[in-house]
Amino acid sequence: MKRSREKAAAELFGTLYPRLAGWVRRLVDDDETAHEIASEAFTRLWARWTSVEEPRGFLYVTAANLVRDHWRKLERERKAMHRATTEAAVRPHPEQEDPSVRLLVQSLPERLRVAILLHYYADMPIREVAVLTGRKEGTVKADLHAARELLRAHLRRSLDHTL
């Protein structure tokens, strides 16, 4: 029994790790960080291996949360650098100069952000996002719509400030 679980874990890793790491890579734009996040997601899966019913979903949701934490860390570092330099106080904030989709997605409430990341960045169908998040398909569709509207409004405001 233990051997079959180990074999299943090894097969899962071989199948999902490259896709998960690639997905994270698109979100964080750094190979090393992407591999760290993907590895951490698998480490957390292994810690709960016997109690996780849907390993793929667990991995992607865990990775999405780790990406969010990474983005928060980058934002804290950016703010610290901004405060530490007098030149930065004169220049406009980077978000005002060039609205980054990453920063916009990061600013979404968690339920909207996870839906966006899983559906658009992991290319998961709405049905699968619903299963992984424990929400109804209609709710996921509504969340995706609300997220797109928030992103659209934020982009408009950002563009209005630059013009």
Buried (B, 14 or more C-beta within 10 A) or exposed (E): EEEEEEEEBEEBBEEBBEBBBEBBBEBBEEEEBBBBBBBBBBEBBEEEBEEBEEBBBBBBBBBBBBBBEBBEEBBEEBEEEBEEEEEBEEEEEEBEEEBEEBBBBBBBEEBBBBBBBBBBBBEBEBEBBBBBBEBEBEBBBBBBEBBEEBBEEBEEEBEEEEE
